[in-house]
Amino acid sequence: MTTSTTGTATTGTSMTTTTTTGTATTTSSSSSSTGGGTMFPAGTICNDSGTPRTPPTTLKNIIVILEENENLGAVNGQAVAPYLNSLDSKCGVATKYLDNCFSDNLVSLPHYLALTSGSNCNTGLDQAGTGCITDDGDATLHTLSTTSIFAQASSWRSYQESMPSACDKSSSGRYAAKHNPAAYYSQLASCSADDVAIAAVTCNATTTNKACTAPNNAFTQDLANDTLPAFAFVSPNLDNDMHDGTITQADNWLFTYLPLIFQSKAYLRGDVAVFVVWDEQATSTFGGATPNLFISPYITAGTMTTTTMNHFAVLRAWEDALGISTHLGCASGTAPGGGACPTGSTADVRSALNF
């Protein structure tokens, strides 16, 4: 396992740090470009240079892609998802990313809310508190009045595949409102402007490493035009996120979209970290590991961390990476209004994976 501590990249200079992990000591160095130009060569995904890189203290952009309802062993290492697994060996994976936010493994929506605000309640956690959302009902039925990462970030956009209209609070067709957490935060005034629809792409359900129909939408345009927000949240539709479609279908969606991220100016500048995570397990057994993939030019190829973490720790990593000093809910180690949080809620995800 390779892990590194974070440091500050200094413009136009090289830095060297020494990191000790267990019994292994490694020396890392990084150099940054001047004038806002490209830092890494075209084709860069993660760090396969053979020399560890020191990431900057903060990043400009976080991209999150949310997948659905699978156990770690059903995706990572399986032939049905060859593209994602090719990136496993090139980037970073956590073997103990646990589905432990709730005591009885609630349904999808509470996980999306926990991931983006540190709880599924206005105060408290799980089913013990005020305003707790414990079902998958549309945002027309219930909302949270708490702060979310969307409000914390200096800019944000949520890209929702197959959503009929901006910040749509009702499920329709292949769009599930429960997979669109921004629509559930009542204090998020900019939802109608920043929670945007992207047209669906058609992906092959059985043939692997096959591109879907070419996307052309707000997300691809923001990548191409170098106009990404600080926090970008992407939800494929029910066919393409492993909820209703096959694992191969979702892998082909990633095969289509992720290269567009890797080719972007923002990514090649070293500004971006990409999180591909799953809301929860496919089984009802509490606390098991979910699939995941962490991507950044600073992550050493083949990094596999055994650090125990969960959605709250990942929220904390987003906040830290974006220079946000306040940690929401269980990302702070305490549930809103007080109360205990599950194991791994404040794990240092950035240090564990070096981004």
ABEGO torsion letter per residue (X at the ends): XBBBBBBBBBBGBBBBBBBBBEABBBBBBBBBBBGGBBABBBGBBBBAAGBBBBBBABBABBBBBBBBGBBAAAABGBAABAAAAAAAAABBBBAABBBAABAAGBBAAAAAAAAAAGBABABEBEABEBGBBABABBAAABBBABBBAAAABABBBBBBBGBABBGBABBBEABBAAABAAAABAABAAAAAABBBBBBBBBBAABBGBBBBBBBBAAAAAAAAGABBABBBBBBBAAAAGAABBAAAAAAAAAAAAAAAAABAAAAAGABBBBBBBABBABABBGBBBBBBBBBAABBBGBBBABBBBAAAAAAAAAAAAGBABBBEAAAGBBBGEEBBBBGAABBAAAAAGX
